[in-house]
Amino acid sequence: MKLKKLIIASVFGSMSLTAMAGTSQFCSGDLIFDQPPNQVNGNFIDLSCSSCGTGVQVIAENFIIPSDALIEEFVIYAGYYDTNTPLATDLWTVNIHEDNGGEPGNIIYTEDLVSSSREVTGVVLFGVDEYRINLSLQTPQALTMGTYWVEIHNDTGANADDVFWEQGDLDQMNGVDGSRFATEYPVATWNTDPGNFALQICDSDLIFKNGFDFNPTP
């Protein structure tokens, strides 16, 4: 039985929660990136983080797009620590960055108040429920083949709990080992974390492979 453990931020990584995995598809379209939750660790992603030294922590995870794709949804696994009290309405932000030599580069898309749904999975981590979160972009993003970073965070405000993003097992085909975290927002300095985060991305079924046609003919 694993014990609940709180790891303080250091040169080795971000503010983390330390506590097994199967894979199903939970986004629409062709699954092109999959890092299933491993129920081992989770890192805070909250602009109002009472468990974080600066009161802020955000995470960026990198991923490879193997061929041109239309991305409109990200699936992550998260929890509300430590009283298991979700927000009535989550305040998710998604920033997509280009890659800059293995670091998050310029933001190429940003969206606040991202439309989301959450579902309890039945797993309990660190004494709180694990939620599967579907984040749906208002404007689907046509990304060309290459490496990108997605930065995701919530803002719990005066809510008693802090939101964490659960870590996952590296996608062996399109994953890049390691991630980045920052303790201010907007981000001034990215720090290296060895962890990988539970994330699923699909090439949207709206895409028409001859060139990003949003109204494909049947």
C-alpha positions as CSV (number, residue, x, y, z in Angstrom):
1,M,0.0,0.0,0.0
2,K,1.5,3.3,-1.1
3,L,1.5,6.2,1.4
4,K,0.5,9.7,0.5
5,K,3.6,11.8,0.1
6,L,4.2,15.5,-0.6
7,I,7.5,16.3,-2.3
8,I,8.7,19.9,-2.0
9,A,9.9,21.6,-5.1
10,S,13.7,21.4,-5.7
11,V,16.2,21.1,-8.5
12,F,14.7,17.6,-9.1
13,G,11.2,18.7,-9.9
14,S,8.1,20.6,-9.1
15,M,5.7,20.6,-6.2
16,S,4.4,17.0,-6.4
17,L,2.1,14.5,-4.8
18,T,3.5,11.0,-4.8
19,A,1.2,8.0,-4.1
20,M,-1.5,1.2,-12.2
21,A,-2.5,1.6,-15.9
22,G,-4.6,0.5,-18.8
23,T,-5.4,2.4,-22.0
24,S,-8.7,3.3,-23.6
25,Q,-9.4,6.2,-26.0
26,F,-11.4,9.1,-24.6
27,C,-10.9,11.7,-27.4
28,S,-12.6,11.9,-30.8
29,G,-10.7,10.9,-33.9
30,D,-7.5,9.0,-34.5
31,L,-5.5,8.5,-31.3
32,I,-2.0,9.9,-32.0
33,F,-0.7,10.5,-28.5
34,D,-1.3,8.5,-25.4
35,Q,0.3,8.7,-22.0
36,P,-2.0,6.7,-19.7
37,P,-2.2,7.7,-16.0
38,N,0.1,5.6,-13.8
39,Q,-1.4,6.5,-10.4
40,V,2.1,7.1,-9.0
41,N,2.5,10.8,-8.9
42,G,0.8,14.1,-9.6
43,N,2.0,17.7,-9.8
44,F,0.0,20.8,-9.0
45,I,-1.3,23.0,-11.9
46,D,-3.1,25.9,-10.1
47,L,-2.8,29.6,-10.1
48,S,-4.1,29.7,-6.6
49,C,-2.0,26.9,-5.1
50,S,-1.9,27.0,-1.3
51,S,0.4,23.9,-1.4
52,C,3.0,25.7,-3.5
53,G,5.7,28.0,-2.2
54,T,4.9,30.9,-4.6
55,G,1.2,30.2,-4.7
56,V,1.4,29.3,-8.4
57,Q,2.5,26.3,-10.4
58,V,2.0,25.5,-14.1
59,I,3.1,22.5,-16.1
60,A,4.0,22.1,-19.8
61,E,4.1,18.6,-21.4
62,N,5.7,18.0,-24.8
63,F,4.4,15.8,-27.6
64,I,5.2,14.9,-31.2
65,I,2.6,15.3,-34.0
66,P,3.7,12.5,-36.4
67,S,1.9,14.1,-39.4
68,D,-0.3,17.1,-40.0
69,A,-3.3,17.0,-37.7
70,L,-6.3,18.9,-36.4
71,I,-6.3,19.1,-32.6
72,E,-9.4,20.1,-30.8
73,E,-9.3,18.2,-27.5
74,F,-6.9,17.2,-24.8
75,V,-7.6,14.6,-22.1
76,I,-5.8,14.7,-18.8
77,Y,-6.3,13.1,-15.4
78,A,-6.5,15.3,-12.3
79,G,-7.6,15.6,-8.7
80,Y,-8.6,18.1,-6.1
81,Y,-6.2,17.9,-3.1
82,D,-6.7,17.5,-0.2
83,T,-10.4,17.7,0.8
84,N,-11.7,16.3,-2.6
85,T,-13.8,19.4,-3.3
86,P,-14.0,20.2,-7.0
87,L,-14.9,23.7,-8.3
88,A,-18.5,24.1,-9.3
89,T,-17.1,25.3,-12.6
90,D,-13.5,24.7,-13.5
91,L,-11.4,27.6,-14.9
92,W,-9.1,25.8,-17.2
93,T,-6.5,27.5,-19.4
94,V,-4.7,25.8,-22.3
95,N,-1.6,27.3,-24.0
96,I,0.0,25.5,-27.0
97,H,3.7,26.3,-27.4
98,E,6.0,25.7,-30.3
99,D,9.2,23.8,-29.4
100,N,12.4,25.9,-29.0
101,G,15.3,23.5,-28.8
102,G,13.7,21.2,-26.3
103,E,12.0,24.0,-24.3
104,P,8.5,25.5,-24.5
105,G,8.8,28.3,-27.1
106,N,6.4,30.9,-28.3
107,I,2.7,30.5,-27.5
108,I,0.9,29.7,-30.8
109,Y,-2.6,29.3,-29.3
110,T,-4.1,30.3,-25.9
111,E,-7.6,29.9,-24.5
112,D,-9.0,30.7,-21.1
113,L,-12.2,29.3,-19.7
114,V,-11.8,26.2,-21.8
115,S,-14.9,24.1,-22.2
116,S,-14.5,21.0,-20.1
117,S,-16.1,17.9,-18.8
118,R,-15.0,15.7,-15.9
119,E,-15.7,12.2,-14.9
120,V,-14.8,10.3,-11.8
121,T,-12.8,7.2,-12.8
122,G,-13.3,5.2,-9.5
123,V,-9.6,5.5,-8.7
124,V,-8.6,7.2,-5.5
125,L,-5.2,9.0,-5.3
126,F,-3.8,10.6,-2.2
127,G,-7.2,10.2,-0.6
128,V,-9.1,12.1,-3.3
129,D,-10.9,11.0,-6.5
130,E,-9.2,10.8,-9.8
131,Y,-11.0,12.7,-12.5
132,R,-10.7,12.3,-16.3
133,I,-10.9,15.8,-17.8
134,N,-11.8,16.5,-21.4
135,L,-10.7,19.9,-22.5
136,S,-12.3,21.0,-25.8
137,L,-10.8,24.0,-27.7
138,Q,-13.1,26.6,-29.1
139,T,-10.9,26.8,-32.2
140,P,-9.4,23.5,-33.4
141,Q,-5.7,23.9,-34.1
142,A,-4.2,22.7,-37.4
143,L,-0.7,21.6,-36.4
144,T,2.0,20.5,-38.8
145,M,4.3,17.6,-38.1
146,G,6.7,18.3,-35.3
147,T,7.1,18.8,-31.6
148,Y,4.9,21.0,-29.4
149,W,4.2,21.7,-25.8
150,V,0.8,22.0,-24.1
151,E,0.6,24.1,-20.9
152,I,-2.5,23.4,-18.8
153,H,-3.6,24.9,-15.5
154,N,-6.7,25.7,-13.4
155,D,-7.4,28.4,-10.9
156,T,-9.2,27.3,-7.7
157,G,-9.3,30.8,-6.2
158,A,-10.7,30.6,-2.7
159,N,-11.6,27.0,-3.0
160,A,-10.0,24.8,-0.3
161,D,-8.3,22.4,-2.7
162,D,-5.4,22.6,-5.2
163,V,-5.7,20.9,-8.6
164,F,-3.0,18.4,-9.6
165,W,-2.2,16.8,-13.0
166,E,-1.5,13.1,-12.6
167,Q,1.6,11.7,-14.2
168,G,1.6,9.0,-16.8
169,D,3.6,6.5,-18.7
170,L,5.7,7.9,-21.6
171,D,4.2,7.5,-25.0
172,Q,7.0,5.3,-26.6
173,M,6.3,6.5,-30.1
174,N,5.4,10.2,-29.9
175,G,6.4,11.1,-26.4
176,V,9.5,13.0,-25.2
177,D,10.8,12.1,-21.8
178,G,10.5,14.9,-19.2
179,S,8.4,18.0,-18.8
180,R,8.7,21.6,-17.6
181,F,7.2,23.5,-14.7
182,A,7.1,27.2,-13.6
183,T,6.2,28.9,-10.3
184,E,5.0,32.1,-11.8
185,Y,2.4,33.1,-14.4
186,P,2.8,34.4,-17.0
187,V,5.9,32.2,-17.1
188,A,9.3,33.8,-16.9
189,T,11.4,30.7,-16.3
190,W,10.8,27.1,-17.1
191,N,12.3,24.4,-14.9
192,T,13.0,20.8,-15.8
193,D,10.9,18.0,-14.2
194,P,11.7,14.4,-15.0
195,G,8.0,13.3,-14.9
196,N,5.7,12.7,-17.8
197,F,2.0,13.6,-17.6
198,A,-1.2,11.6,-18.4
199,L,-2.3,13.0,-21.7
200,Q,-4.3,11.8,-24.7
201,I,-4.5,13.6,-28.0
202,C,-6.5,12.7,-31.1
203,D,-6.3,13.8,-34.7
204,S,-9.9,15.1,-35.0
205,D,-12.3,13.2,-37.1
206,L,-13.3,16.6,-38.6
207,I,-10.1,16.6,-40.6
208,F,-10.0,15.9,-44.4
209,K,-6.6,14.6,-45.1
210,N,-6.2,16.4,-48.4
211,G,-5.8,19.7,-46.5
212,F,-7.7,20.7,-43.3
213,D,-11.1,20.9,-44.8
214,F,-13.6,21.6,-42.0
215,N,-16.5,20.4,-44.2
216,P,-15.3,17.1,-45.7
217,T,-17.6,15.3,-48.2
218,P,-18.7,11.8,-47.1
